[in-house]
């Protein structure tokens, strides 16, 4: 080992590593292979590498974080094991969450139904046929109380996949915690709150970009003092990839979104080191194992450089890219669904080898229906087997130094920077979205992929090669079609029993506050939630003041 790397290792051990070990000792003193060979914490090159190893790759827990955001990574603590879940009523989803926690899940990840995602109550005509279908229906604080009944919010970390009405769902969560006797400074979790990718790839937006960005800034500001352990945004590449992007486009467009959020927050007077440490990211894990690992490593390096050089961040946490990963829903096939277990296993390995902080593994039947308890358990066991039996968690960044992997990491980084710089020249991500540039790039990528599948140039096992005759699938989970009526009845009961004058007053106060762009709306939303104002009522007040976004068609 060359002297410069040896000396840096000693310095790393004396400073970065020691500081973490004093607070969080590793899970055991000695880590070994299956044949009882001792495994070192970190492996380093025996000679100086071309391209400057210390500058580009370095040490885990140190800038540029290529090798991970923690010096001990999974030797100190495993990633948070989440299963994205939610369907039907709050009662049904509560039962599923308790089942998953009993099976060893270490964090909750909430899926909301489509009406909830776009700010409509279950009894709104727009919601007909969609109530409880792709997630749980949440109309008011009452539903949120039921959703977390018997689940102590000071003991679990909760991720909520909600964007346009993120402020409302966060307010509900905080109030439920308070009703449990848990103060807001004790709750931990993440709210997705990433509206830009909704305009790009997913479509569950409500308001135009300017007021949407205002709500995001309000959450940043409110949580920085009131809910300090909460991750205020999960800047999401997952849905960009699901829409058909490449790995490079996924991280490039996601980081460009992140740049826009940081710039916007600084523009309204927030200090970068006051909020940046609570930004998190959300990425996809696809089948090309080593490309995915390289993607995560490149993304960390780019984000660290962006925060340090573009935004003059000083705190280490402001430069660390912490991210959640979900295995690729778009890679799952309805044909031969058992094959999806293997796909998810490869994707799980990619996420872990790439250094994720939390992970959701998809179930084998998700191309057909909402997952059953049995298939969810297999998906969770996949994480647990990789964590406890594969050996890949025994050392930090085990693939570092591979000629192929390091070249892939460099290539992905370069191509991602090309995209980021192009978007910056256009004026930033909002302008790029309004011009249709990002959407067109993703559409073209998705088209190329589909053509390759249809021509047979890209093999999808069980779909265009190695096919078999199959029976109709049986035992799938079905949502009760009467759920809309059930939820509407519950909603009417809430309206009949609440103090409607108080509810009306809080909604009026929110509407007045929304007129002043400098007013933080979170306290007003909290009061409306406490008075059992519904999600639709709160959203409609803001619709009246902000207007609604209408997508432009890009061909």
C-alpha positions as CSV (number, residue, x, y, z in Angstrom):
1,X,0.0,0.0,0.0
2,X,1.5,3.4,-1.0
3,X,2.5,5.8,1.8
4,X,-0.1,8.5,1.0
5,X,-3.0,6.0,1.2
6,X,-1.5,4.4,4.3
7,X,-1.2,7.8,6.0
8,X,-4.8,8.8,5.0
9,X,-6.1,5.5,6.4
10,X,-4.5,6.3,9.8
11,X,-6.0,9.7,9.7
12,X,-9.4,8.3,8.8
13,X,-9.2,5.8,11.6
14,X,-8.1,8.5,14.1
15,X,-10.9,11.0,13.1
16,X,-13.9,9.9,11.1
17,X,-14.0,6.2,12.1
18,X,-13.2,6.8,15.8
19,X,-15.9,9.4,16.2
20,X,-18.6,7.0,14.8
21,X,-17.3,3.9,16.7
22,X,-17.5,5.8,20.0
23,X,-21.2,6.5,19.5
24,X,-22.2,3.4,17.5
25,X,-20.0,0.3,18.0
26,X,-20.0,-2.3,15.2
27,X,-22.4,-5.2,15.6
28,X,-19.6,-7.6,16.6
29,X,-15.8,-7.4,17.1
30,X,-14.8,-9.8,14.3
31,X,-16.5,-10.4,11.0
32,X,-15.8,-13.6,9.1
33,X,-16.6,-15.4,5.9
34,X,-18.5,-18.7,5.8
35,X,-15.2,-20.4,6.1
36,X,-14.1,-18.4,9.2
37,X,-11.7,-16.1,7.4
38,X,-11.5,-12.7,9.0
39,X,-13.0,-9.8,6.9
40,X,-11.4,-6.4,7.2
41,X,-13.6,-3.3,7.6
42,X,-12.2,-1.7,4.5
43,X,-10.0,-2.8,1.6
44,X,-7.6,-0.4,-0.1
45,X,-5.4,-0.5,-3.2
46,X,-1.9,-1.8,-3.0
47,X,-0.6,0.9,-5.3
48,X,-1.6,4.4,-6.4
49,X,-4.4,4.3,-9.0
50,X,-4.5,6.3,-12.1
51,X,-7.0,9.2,-11.6
52,X,-6.1,9.8,-8.0
53,X,-7.8,7.2,-5.7
54,X,-8.0,9.6,-2.7
55,X,-9.8,12.3,-4.6
56,X,-12.3,10.2,-6.5
57,X,-12.9,7.2,-4.3
58,X,-11.5,8.0,-0.9
59,X,-12.8,6.6,2.4
60,X,-16.3,5.8,3.6
61,X,-18.0,8.5,5.6
62,X,-15.8,11.2,4.0
63,X,-16.1,13.5,1.0
64,X,-16.9,12.7,-1.8
65,X,-18.8,9.7,-0.2
66,X,-18.2,7.4,-3.2
67,X,-17.7,4.5,-0.8
68,X,-20.7,5.3,1.4
69,X,-22.0,7.9,3.9
70,X,-21.0,6.0,7.0
71,X,-17.5,4.8,7.8
72,X,-18.7,1.4,9.1
73,X,-21.8,1.0,6.8
74,X,-23.6,-2.2,7.5
75,X,-21.1,-3.5,10.1
76,X,-22.5,-0.8,12.3
77,X,-26.1,-1.0,11.4
78,X,-28.1,-2.7,8.6
79,X,-30.3,-0.6,6.3
80,X,-33.9,0.0,7.3
81,X,-36.0,-2.8,5.9
82,X,-39.3,-1.3,4.7
83,X,-42.2,-2.9,2.7
84,X,-44.3,-0.4,0.8
85,X,-47.8,-1.2,1.9
86,X,-51.3,0.2,2.1
87,X,-54.6,-0.8,0.6
88,X,-58.3,-0.5,1.3
89,X,-59.3,1.1,4.5
90,X,-57.1,2.3,7.3
91,X,-58.2,-0.7,9.4
92,X,-57.0,-3.2,6.7
93,X,-53.7,-1.4,6.3
94,X,-53.1,-1.1,10.0
95,X,-53.5,-4.9,10.2
96,X,-50.9,-5.4,7.4
97,X,-48.4,-3.0,9.1
98,X,-48.6,-4.9,12.4
99,X,-48.1,-8.2,10.4
100,X,-45.0,-6.8,8.7
101,X,-43.5,-5.4,12.0
102,X,-44.0,-8.8,13.6
103,X,-42.2,-10.4,10.7
104,X,-39.1,-8.3,11.3
105,X,-39.7,-5.2,9.2
106,X,-37.9,-2.2,10.8
107,X,-39.8,0.7,9.2
108,X,-43.1,1.5,7.7
109,X,-43.7,2.7,4.1
110,X,-47.2,4.0,3.4
111,X,-48.9,3.7,0.0
112,X,-51.9,6.0,-0.4
113,X,-54.7,5.5,-2.9
114,X,-55.0,7.7,-6.0
115,X,-57.7,10.1,-4.6
116,X,-55.5,10.8,-1.5
117,X,-52.5,11.4,-3.7
118,X,-54.3,14.1,-5.7
119,X,-56.2,15.7,-2.8
120,X,-59.8,14.4,-3.2
121,X,-62.0,12.9,-0.5
122,X,-63.4,9.4,-1.0
123,X,-66.9,10.6,-1.6
124,X,-65.9,13.1,-4.3
125,X,-67.3,12.0,-7.8
126,X,-63.7,12.1,-9.1
127,X,-62.7,9.3,-6.7
128,X,-65.3,6.8,-8.0
129,X,-63.7,3.4,-8.6
130,X,-60.3,4.3,-7.2
131,X,-60.9,4.4,-3.4
132,X,-58.4,2.1,-1.7
133,X,-57.2,0.5,-4.9
134,X,-53.4,1.4,-5.1
135,X,-53.1,2.3,-1.5
136,X,-54.9,3.2,1.7
137,X,-57.7,5.8,1.6
138,X,-57.0,8.7,4.1
139,X,-59.7,11.4,4.2
140,X,-59.2,12.9,7.6
141,X,-57.3,12.8,10.9
142,X,-59.7,10.0,12.0
143,X,-58.4,7.7,9.3
144,X,-54.8,8.5,10.3
145,X,-55.6,7.7,13.9
146,X,-56.9,4.3,12.8
147,X,-53.9,3.7,10.5
148,X,-51.4,4.0,13.3
149,X,-53.6,2.5,16.1
150,X,-51.3,0.4,18.4
151,X,-48.2,1.4,16.5
152,X,-45.9,3.6,18.7
153,X,-44.6,6.4,16.6
154,X,-41.6,7.0,18.8
155,X,-40.5,3.5,18.0
156,X,-40.9,3.2,14.2
157,X,-39.6,5.2,11.3
158,X,-42.3,6.0,8.7
159,X,-41.9,6.8,5.0
160,X,-45.0,8.3,3.2
161,X,-45.2,8.3,-0.6
162,X,-47.2,11.5,-1.0
163,X,-46.4,14.6,-2.9
164,X,-48.9,17.3,-3.9
165,X,-50.7,17.1,-0.5
166,X,-47.6,16.2,1.5
167,X,-48.0,19.0,3.9
168,X,-51.5,17.8,4.9
169,X,-50.4,14.2,5.5
170,X,-47.4,15.3,7.4
171,X,-49.6,17.4,9.6
172,X,-51.9,14.5,10.2
173,X,-48.9,12.3,11.2
174,X,-47.6,14.9,13.7
175,X,-51.0,15.3,15.3
176,X,-51.5,11.5,15.6
177,X,-48.1,11.3,17.3
178,X,-49.0,14.1,19.7
179,X,-52.3,12.2,20.5
180,X,-50.1,9.2,21.4
181,X,-48.0,11.4,23.7
182,X,-45.0,11.5,21.3
183,X,-43.6,15.0,20.8
184,X,-42.9,16.1,17.3
185,X,-39.1,16.3,17.9
186,X,-39.1,12.6,18.6
187,X,-40.8,11.3,15.4
188,X,-38.6,9.9,12.6
189,X,-39.4,9.3,8.9
190,X,-39.6,10.7,5.4
191,X,-42.2,12.4,3.3
192,X,-41.7,12.2,-0.4
193,X,-42.8,15.8,-1.1
194,X,-41.1,15.7,-4.6
195,X,-43.4,17.6,-6.9
196,X,-41.0,18.2,-9.8
197,X,-40.8,14.5,-10.7
198,X,-44.6,14.4,-10.7
199,X,-44.6,16.9,-13.6
200,X,-42.0,14.7,-15.3
201,X,-43.0,11.1,-14.8
202,X,-45.9,10.3,-12.4
203,X,-48.7,12.8,-12.7
204,X,-50.1,13.1,-9.2
205,X,-49.8,16.9,-9.1
206,X,-52.4,19.4,-8.0
207,X,-51.0,23.0,-8.1
208,X,-48.7,24.8,-10.5
209,X,-44.9,24.8,-9.9
210,X,-44.6,28.1,-8.0
211,X,-47.1,27.4,-5.2
212,X,-46.0,23.8,-5.0
213,X,-42.4,24.9,-4.4
214,X,-43.7,27.3,-1.8
215,X,-45.3,24.4,0.1
216,X,-42.1,22.5,-0.1
217,X,-40.1,25.4,1.4
218,X,-42.7,25.7,4.1
219,X,-42.1,22.1,5.1
220,X,-38.3,22.6,5.0
221,X,-38.6,25.6,7.3
222,X,-41.2,24.2,9.7
223,X,-39.4,20.8,10.1
224,X,-35.9,22.3,10.6
225,X,-37.0,23.7,14.0
226,X,-40.2,21.7,14.9
227,X,-39.5,18.2,13.5
228,X,-35.7,17.9,13.4
229,X,-35.5,14.1,12.9
230,X,-37.8,14.2,9.9
231,X,-36.5,13.9,6.3
232,X,-38.4,16.7,4.6
233,X,-38.1,15.4,1.0
234,X,-37.3,12.2,-0.8
235,X,-36.0,13.4,-4.1
236,X,-37.2,10.6,-6.3
237,X,-35.5,9.0,-9.3
238,X,-37.6,5.9,-8.8
239,X,-40.5,7.1,-10.8
240,X,-38.3,8.6,-13.5
241,X,-36.8,5.1,-14.0
242,X,-40.2,3.4,-13.9
243,X,-41.3,5.8,-16.7
244,X,-38.5,4.4,-18.9
245,X,-35.3,6.4,-18.2
246,X,-31.8,4.9,-18.3
247,X,-29.7,4.7,-15.2
248,X,-27.8,7.8,-16.2
249,X,-31.0,9.8,-16.8
250,X,-32.4,8.6,-13.4
251,X,-29.6,10.1,-11.3
252,X,-29.1,13.1,-13.6
253,X,-32.7,14.2,-13.6
254,X,-33.1,13.4,-9.9
255,X,-30.0,15.5,-8.9
256,X,-31.2,18.3,-11.2
257,X,-34.5,18.3,-9.2
258,X,-32.4,18.4,-6.0
259,X,-30.5,21.4,-7.3
260,X,-33.8,23.2,-8.0
261,X,-35.1,22.5,-4.5
262,X,-31.9,23.7,-2.8
263,X,-31.7,26.8,-5.0
264,X,-35.3,27.6,-4.4
265,X,-35.0,27.2,-0.6
266,X,-31.9,29.4,-0.5
267,X,-33.8,32.0,-2.7
268,X,-36.4,32.5,0.0
269,X,-33.8,33.0,2.7
270,X,-33.2,29.5,4.2
271,X,-29.6,28.7,5.1
272,X,-28.3,25.6,3.2
273,X,-26.7,24.0,6.2
274,X,-30.0,24.5,8.2
275,X,-32.1,22.2,5.9
276,X,-29.8,20.2,3.6
277,X,-29.0,17.6,6.1
278,X,-32.6,16.4,6.1
279,X,-32.8,16.0,2.3
280,X,-33.0,12.4,1.2
281,X,-33.2,10.6,-2.1
282,X,-35.1,7.6,-3.5
283,X,-33.7,5.4,-6.3
284,X,-34.6,2.4,-8.3
285,X,-32.8,-0.9,-8.4
286,X,-32.8,-2.6,-11.8
287,X,-31.4,-5.9,-13.1
288,X,-28.0,-4.8,-14.4
289,X,-26.3,-5.5,-11.1
290,X,-23.0,-3.7,-11.6
291,X,-24.4,-0.8,-13.5
292,X,-26.8,-0.2,-10.6
293,X,-24.0,-0.3,-8.0
294,X,-21.9,2.1,-10.1
295,X,-25.0,4.4,-10.4
296,X,-25.4,4.8,-6.7
297,X,-21.6,5.5,-6.2
298,X,-21.6,8.1,-9.0
299,X,-24.7,9.8,-7.6
300,X,-23.2,10.2,-4.1
301,X,-20.0,11.7,-5.7
302,X,-22.0,14.2,-7.9
303,X,-24.3,15.3,-5.1
304,X,-21.3,16.0,-2.7
305,X,-19.7,18.1,-5.3
306,X,-22.9,20.0,-6.1
307,X,-23.5,20.9,-2.5
308,X,-19.9,21.8,-1.7
309,X,-19.0,23.7,-4.9
310,X,-22.4,25.1,-6.1
311,X,-24.1,25.9,-2.8
312,X,-21.0,26.3,-0.5
313,X,-22.4,23.8,2.1
314,X,-20.1,23.5,5.1
315,X,-21.6,20.7,7.2
316,X,-20.7,17.1,6.2
317,X,-24.4,16.1,6.5
318,X,-25.3,18.7,3.9
319,X,-23.1,16.9,1.4
320,X,-24.1,13.4,2.1
321,X,-26.6,11.7,-0.2
322,X,-28.7,9.4,1.9
323,X,-31.2,7.3,-0.1
324,X,-33.9,4.8,0.0
325,X,-34.1,2.2,-2.7
326,X,-37.0,0.2,-4.1
327,X,-36.6,-2.7,-6.5
328,X,-37.9,-2.2,-10.0
329,X,-41.7,-2.6,-10.4
330,X,-41.4,-2.2,-14.1
331,X,-39.0,-5.2,-14.3
332,X,-41.6,-7.6,-12.9
333,X,-43.5,-9.8,-15.3
334,X,-47.1,-11.2,-15.1
335,X,-45.8,-14.2,-17.0
336,X,-44.0,-16.8,-14.7
337,X,-44.3,-14.6,-11.6
338,X,-42.0,-16.8,-9.6
339,X,-39.1,-15.5,-11.8
340,X,-39.7,-12.2,-10.1
341,X,-38.2,-13.5,-6.9
342,X,-34.8,-13.9,-8.7
343,X,-35.1,-10.5,-10.2
344,X,-35.8,-8.9,-6.8
345,X,-32.9,-10.8,-5.3
346,X,-30.5,-9.4,-7.9
347,X,-31.9,-5.9,-7.4
348,X,-31.6,-6.2,-3.6
349,X,-27.9,-7.1,-4.0
350,X,-27.4,-4.1,-6.2
351,X,-29.0,-1.7,-3.6
352,X,-26.9,-3.2,-0.7
353,X,-23.7,-3.3,-2.7
354,X,-24.3,0.3,-3.7
355,X,-24.8,1.4,-0.1
356,X,-28.5,2.2,0.4
357,X,-29.8,3.4,3.7
358,X,-33.2,1.8,3.4
359,X,-34.8,-0.7,1.1
360,X,-38.2,-2.0,-0.1
361,X,-38.3,-5.2,-2.0
362,X,-41.2,-5.8,-4.4
363,X,-43.4,-8.9,-4.1
364,X,-43.5,-11.5,-6.9
365,X,-47.2,-10.9,-7.7
366,X,-47.2,-7.1,-8.0
367,X,-47.4,-7.3,-11.8
368,X,-50.8,-8.9,-11.3
369,X,-52.3,-7.4,-8.1
370,X,-51.6,-6.0,-4.7
371,X,-49.3,-8.4,-2.9
372,X,-50.6,-11.1,-0.6
373,X,-49.2,-11.6,2.9
374,X,-47.3,-14.7,1.7
375,X,-45.6,-12.9,-1.2
376,X,-44.8,-9.9,1.0
377,X,-43.1,-12.2,3.5
378,X,-40.9,-13.7,0.8
379,X,-39.9,-10.2,-0.3
380,X,-38.9,-9.2,3.2
381,X,-37.1,-12.5,3.7
382,X,-35.0,-11.7,0.6
383,X,-33.7,-8.6,2.4
384,X,-33.0,-10.6,5.6
385,X,-31.2,-13.4,3.8
386,X,-28.9,-10.9,1.9
387,X,-28.3,-9.1,5.2
388,X,-27.5,-12.1,7.4
389,X,-26.4,-14.9,5.1
390,X,-24.7,-13.5,2.0
391,X,-21.6,-12.0,3.6
392,X,-21.8,-8.8,1.5
393,X,-22.5,-6.7,4.6
394,X,-19.2,-7.7,6.3
395,X,-17.0,-5.1,4.6
396,X,-17.6,-1.5,3.4
397,X,-18.1,-1.0,-0.4
398,X,-16.9,-4.6,-1.3
399,X,-16.7,-4.0,-5.0
400,X,-14.5,-0.9,-4.9
401,X,-11.4,-1.2,-7.0
402,X,-12.9,-3.4,-9.6
403,X,-11.6,-2.2,-12.9
404,X,-15.0,-2.6,-14.5
405,X,-17.0,-1.0,-11.6
406,X,-14.7,2.0,-11.3
407,X,-14.8,2.7,-15.0
408,X,-18.6,2.3,-15.0
409,X,-18.8,4.8,-12.0
410,X,-16.7,7.3,-13.9
411,X,-18.6,6.9,-17.1
412,X,-22.0,7.3,-15.4
413,X,-20.8,10.3,-13.5
414,X,-19.6,12.0,-16.7
415,X,-22.8,11.4,-18.7
416,X,-24.9,12.5,-15.7
417,X,-22.9,15.8,-15.5
418,X,-23.5,16.3,-19.2
419,X,-27.3,16.2,-18.6
420,X,-27.1,18.4,-15.4
421,X,-25.1,21.0,-17.2
422,X,-27.4,21.0,-20.2
423,X,-30.4,21.6,-17.8
424,X,-28.6,24.3,-16.0
425,X,-28.0,26.1,-19.3
426,X,-31.8,25.9,-19.9
427,X,-32.3,27.8,-16.7
428,X,-32.9,24.9,-14.3
429,X,-35.3,22.0,-13.9
430,X,-38.5,24.0,-13.9
431,X,-37.7,25.5,-17.3
432,X,-36.5,22.1,-18.7
433,X,-39.8,20.5,-17.6
434,X,-41.9,23.4,-19.1
435,X,-40.0,23.0,-22.3
436,X,-40.7,19.3,-22.3
437,X,-37.0,18.4,-22.6
438,X,-36.9,15.9,-19.7
439,X,-40.1,14.2,-20.6
440,X,-38.9,13.8,-24.2
441,X,-35.6,12.3,-23.1
442,X,-37.4,9.7,-21.0
443,X,-40.0,8.9,-23.7
444,X,-37.2,8.3,-26.2
445,X,-35.4,6.0,-23.8
446,X,-38.6,4.0,-23.0
447,X,-39.3,3.7,-26.8
448,X,-35.8,2.3,-27.5
449,X,-36.1,-0.2,-24.7
450,X,-39.5,-1.5,-25.9
451,X,-38.3,-1.8,-29.4
452,X,-35.4,-3.9,-28.2
453,X,-37.7,-6.2,-26.3
454,X,-40.1,-6.6,-29.2
455,X,-37.3,-7.4,-31.6
456,X,-35.7,-9.9,-29.2
457,X,-32.5,-7.9,-29.0
458,X,-33.2,-7.6,-25.2
459,X,-34.3,-10.9,-23.6
460,X,-36.9,-10.8,-20.9
461,X,-37.2,-14.4,-19.5
462,X,-40.7,-15.7,-19.7
463,X,-41.9,-12.9,-22.0
464,X,-40.0,-13.0,-25.3
465,X,-37.9,-16.1,-24.6
466,X,-38.3,-19.3,-22.5
467,X,-42.1,-19.0,-22.4
468,X,-44.5,-21.7,-21.2
469,X,-48.2,-22.2,-21.2
470,X,-49.6,-20.9,-17.9
471,X,-52.9,-21.2,-16.0
472,X,-54.8,-18.2,-14.9
473,X,-53.3,-16.8,-11.6
474,X,-55.2,-17.7,-8.5
475,X,-55.2,-16.4,-4.9
476,X,-54.6,-12.8,-5.8
477,X,-55.5,-10.0,-3.3
478,X,-58.7,-8.1,-4.4
479,X,-59.9,-4.8,-3.0
480,X,-63.7,-4.8,-2.1
481,X,-65.5,-2.8,-4.8
482,X,-67.9,-1.6,-2.1
483,X,-65.0,0.2,-0.3
484,X,-66.0,3.6,-1.8
485,X,-69.4,3.4,0.0
486,X,-67.8,2.2,3.2
487,X,-65.3,5.1,3.2
488,X,-67.9,7.7,2.3
489,X,-70.0,6.6,5.3
490,X,-67.0,6.9,7.6
491,X,-66.4,10.4,6.1
492,X,-69.9,11.5,6.7
493,X,-69.7,10.3,10.4
494,X,-66.6,12.6,10.8
495,X,-68.5,15.6,9.4
496,X,-71.5,14.9,11.6
497,X,-69.5,14.6,14.8
498,X,-66.8,17.3,14.5
499,X,-67.2,21.0,15.5
500,X,-68.1,22.3,12.0
501,X,-67.8,26.0,13.0
502,X,-64.3,25.4,14.2
503,X,-63.5,23.5,11.0
504,X,-64.9,26.3,8.9
505,X,-62.8,28.9,10.8
506,X,-59.5,26.9,10.4
507,X,-60.2,26.5,6.6
508,X,-60.9,30.2,6.3
509,X,-57.7,31.1,8.2
510,X,-55.8,28.8,5.8
511,X,-57.2,30.5,2.8
512,X,-56.3,33.9,4.1
513,X,-52.8,32.8,4.9
514,X,-52.3,31.3,1.4
515,X,-52.8,34.8,-0.1
516,X,-49.5,36.0,1.5
517,X,-46.6,34.2,-0.2
518,X,-44.3,34.9,2.8
519,X,-46.5,33.1,5.3
520,X,-45.6,29.5,6.3
521,X,-48.8,27.5,5.8
522,X,-47.8,24.5,8.0
523,X,-49.2,25.9,11.3
524,X,-52.5,26.7,9.5
525,X,-52.7,23.2,7.9
526,X,-52.0,21.7,11.4
527,X,-55.0,23.6,12.9
528,X,-57.3,22.5,10.0
529,X,-56.2,18.9,10.5
530,X,-56.8,19.1,14.3
531,X,-60.4,20.3,13.6
532,X,-60.9,17.2,11.4
533,X,-61.1,19.2,8.2
534,X,-60.8,16.6,5.4
535,X,-58.0,16.3,2.9
536,X,-60.3,17.3,0.1
537,X,-61.5,20.4,2.0
538,X,-58.0,21.6,2.7
539,X,-56.8,20.9,-0.8
540,X,-59.8,22.7,-2.3
541,X,-59.0,25.8,-0.2
542,X,-55.5,25.8,-1.7
543,X,-56.9,25.0,-5.2
544,X,-59.0,28.2,-5.0
545,X,-55.9,30.3,-4.1
546,X,-53.2,28.5,-6.2
547,X,-55.1,27.2,-9.2
548,X,-54.4,23.7,-10.8
549,X,-51.6,22.6,-13.0
550,X,-52.5,21.5,-16.6
551,X,-49.9,19.3,-18.3
552,X,-48.6,20.3,-21.8
553,X,-48.4,17.4,-24.3
554,X,-44.9,16.5,-25.4
555,X,-44.3,14.4,-28.5
